[in-house]
Amino acid sequence: MAMSIRAGRVNVGLTQEKAAKELGITRATLSSYESGKTIPDIEMGKKMAALYKTTVDELVFSAK
């Protein structure tokens, strides 16, 4: 089932600050990904999927 990257983060109980720290990026960068302003590269997508306990295929990455 597809879910936004924000929903993935919220589902595992992480704040943007905590998720960003775990991913090795700034909170602003994560916010930019979640708002669709930018799209993470595939390696970051894989890190996010692992942290959010899902697969890259289930996460929705979209730019506005």
N, C-alpha and C positions, 0 to 999 in steps of 0.2 A: 504494500500500500504506500503510495507516494506521500511524502510530507515535506514541508518547507524546512530549510535548515534551522530556522528559529524554532519550529515545533520540535525538531529533533533535540535541540539544546534544552528546551523547557521540559521535554519528556524525561530527560535524565536528571533534572533538578539542578541545572547549572545556570548561574547568572552569566551575563555577557563577560563580565570581568574574569570570572573563574575559567570559563571556557577559553577565552582569549589567552590567558596565561598557560593553560594546558596545551594549546595549539601553537604557542610561541609567536603570537601576533598581538597587535594592540587591540583594545576594545573598539577603537574607531574603525579599524579594518574589519573586524567581525561585524560591526554594525553596518558597514558598507555592503558586506556580503548579504546580510539578512534583509536589507532594504532593497536589494537588487541593483544597487548602483554599480557594483562590480561583481565579477564572477571569479571564484577561486580557481586556481589551476588544479589539475588532476591530483597532484600530490597532496595539496591542502584538502581537496575533496575526500581523499582516502583517509586523511587524519581525522577529519570531521566525522566521517562515517564510523570509524573505529571508536572515537570518543563518545559518540551518540548511540553506540551499540546498534548500528544498522548497516546497510550497504550503500554504496555510492548510487546504485540504481534506484534506491528508494528515496534518496534525497532530491529535492527539486532546487536546482540552481537556475535562476533566471534574472536577466538584466531588464530593466525598464526601458 
